[in-house]
Amino acid sequence: MGSKVTDPNLSTVRSIVGSEFSDMDIIRALH
């Protein structure tokens, strides 16, 4: 796993969930 994922999906999910989840949680959910 990279340190910072530049995944378009990450940005999309980020904008939806806001700051409820950390980047790690989102990355785990996507993989």
C-alpha positions in Angstrom: 0.0 0.0 0.0 1.4 3.4 -0.9 1.6 6.2 1.5 -0.7 8.5 -0.4 -3.2 7.0 -2.8 -4.0 9.2 -5.8 -7.1 7.2 -6.6 -10.0 9.1 -8.2 -12.3 6.9 -6.1 -10.7 8.2 -2.9 -11.5 11.8 -3.8 -15.1 10.8 -4.6 -15.6 8.8 -1.4 -13.9 11.7 0.5 -16.4 14.2 -0.8 -19.3 11.9 0.1 -18.3 10.9 3.6 -16.4 14.1 4.5 -14.2 13.8 7.6 -16.1 11.0 9.2 -13.5 8.5 8.0 -9.8 8.8 7.8 -7.9 8.1 4.6 -6.9 4.7 5.9 -10.5 3.7 6.5 -11.4 4.7 3.0 -8.4 2.9 1.5 -9.3 -0.2 3.4 -12.8 -0.1 2.3 -11.8 0.2 -1.4 -9.3 -2.7 -1.3 
